[in-house]
Amino acid sequence: MFEDYKNSSLPIERRICALLAGMTPEEKVGQMVMGAGSPERARQLIQKNFIGGYLHAMGEHLAEIQRCAESTRLGIPILFGVDAIHGHGLWKGATIFPTQIALSCAWSPVLAETMGLITATEVRATGPQWVFSPQLDIGRDIRWGRLGETFGEDAFLAGELGAALCRGYQGNDLRHQNAVAACAKHFAAYGDTVGARDSTDSDVSRKKLLNDYLPVFERVIAEGCRTVMTGYQTIEGIPCTMHRWLLREVLRERWEFNGFVVTDWDTVGLSVRKQFIFQNVVEASAAAVLAGTEMAMTTEGFFEGVLAAWRKGEIGTGTVDTAVANLLRVKFEVGLFDDPKKRYPLPEREEIIYCAAHRKAALETAVASCVLLENNGILPLRTPPKKIAVVGPNADDLFAQLGGWSIGAPQGEFADPIHPRERVVTILDGIHSAFGEASEILYAKGCNAMHGTDKVADFFLPHQPVGYLDEPEGGIGEALRIAEESDLVVAVLGDTQSQVGEGNDRSDMRLGGDQEVLVAALQKTDKPMIVILVVSKPHIIENILGAASAVLCAWNPGSEGGHAVAALLKGEINPSGKLTQSWPRSIGQQPVHYDQKPGWHATRFVSESAEPRYPFGFGLSYTSFAYSDLQTDKETYHADEAIRVRVSVKNAGEVDGDEIVQCYVRDVVRSEVAPLKQLKGWAKISLAAGESQEVCISVPVASLGFYNGEGEQVLEAGEFLIMVGPSSENGQLLSKTIAVTTAANHETTEGNTI
Ligand code: NOJ
């Protein structure tokens, strides 16, 4: 009976059937529409189109829209989504965590899960029940504007961290007040568009998808992620939103996903206007729904288009009903129908957001994310210098420090444009509070991170204040003046929000504006210089390396970044972050990810090495770790077993520290060319000075297989090289060979399908 959908004691599937049976075609298709904009716009969309989803509405704005939805005939609540991808970034004053690439450098599922939980808690306090995160694109080319939103270049690491983040968002029970539905995006291969040009074509085969870009999604879907967002781009010419194989065969059939698929912003409309593959939105809407898309983000005419195609018989009733059932299922699961509190912002909002516990977690994450790239022994600063000159565009810059998708980011269209100054500890603030008692601190910005003439994406309006790119007072001359009278220069360099994100790909990845000129001028003072990089992604820093006694990459470290950096400089905490994206020497090296396939002529370029400046997995510490005695529990394994890899690690230095022990595997001879190493496990350990530990990493043999040209998963019997060490760099890895003799079914095989 129709009213059964209101009965919370009935199983969700029964409630879905009851509700579907009482819905008009318009009410059904309306659930498939996601709107955006003012409450007035929302009211129109609810009354005309019965919309089911809304994005970027929060607080009172959200409450007003929800009340309007509740007053409709069926009163189906709206599911509100928001881009909260490293903290609730679009909410003024929220706790901002380091960006995803930064987080990944901590190699810590625990920190990722905590970030997810805290983000969900703050998001829920302001109303939404859904976050558009985790971002599961694999980092390929640093020119891409969105590289910093990824977990870096390794699919295994990204899968584990994405799964942890998803656990944090969703918890064990989506009905919990602090749980939000997660969204795995951007499905799929969005990180590999040609030439790093955002939203163009990913020219990748199915085999490449299966081997390189889908496993990360499979991992996060297996973790229970309830929604998936399609990528903007095409894959071999087919928009992800219309990619039937991806959305139906892979996602639904192979992975048995029963949540829902949402498009990215207007991808249905863009397939007509920008990709030119449909005559009109009716055709495009039909193609999207037939391919397996269930909710369209903001496409004008999608509602009418789906109804028209349905009436013409181009889309069957079964297809629409299944799509709506998938959407309603998630709404029931998050408790929207049963718990009025779950529909609205929480009254205790102010006590929740930016509370001490959240700030503490943001600090811990920022500390663990920083990667020490260079150190000639100047760090840690055990004796405070008398005078410190803090210079550079990112020393005291909220926007750069908070990073993409936070207030000031172009996408924060509906957010309040200014994040409260007192809720960001800039690097300058951090240095003041850590060294201010013993040292005199001078500050001059010196120059901007970009030139005022640089063109940024014009489809968004960055919310940075007018005058943001005006020449800083005193310019480079002032920075030099304070450097001259100081004992130490701390140069805080990097990029700013307007140089990153959608539409902001870069063709030159050297530090922007006059930063190289600033460093060259400072170098002439002969003062020791520590460079702190506040960057969204790796940059080409060859021209400044000679001037720096130490380089610490802090990424976009979030609200507590200043305290984190200062604690590391002081040596209160030992740096432990390791790179998750190979750091190139020149832009021409792109792509330079560690797991490329081998050849023989590509070992160097005419003018430089083909090796990155800093390899994947690299990061310095104030201590050193010695690896020895690599062992495995056996010599020969079946396909359904796990290899237990053991290695002894000793803290051979004088200070305590954390180490990220990495395990790579190579299939010694494979019938298809394979990467020379792939990360298959890691362990993060803490060792007191002088302490040793036997570290155990378990590698499932099944994870050593691959997809062949027929799309079958294959594990070939034979030898595998196990490599363990502090980074992916060959010279640092201990290695040992093991053999795989049989497949999972214990039959002897030379290439069994798993
Ligand atoms: C644009 C972005 O590509 C996506 O990541 C985001 O979640 C949506 N639009 C919503 O803002």
Residues whose N, C-alpha, C, O or C-beta is under 5 A from the ligand:
A	BS01	NOJ	D83 F132 D264 W265
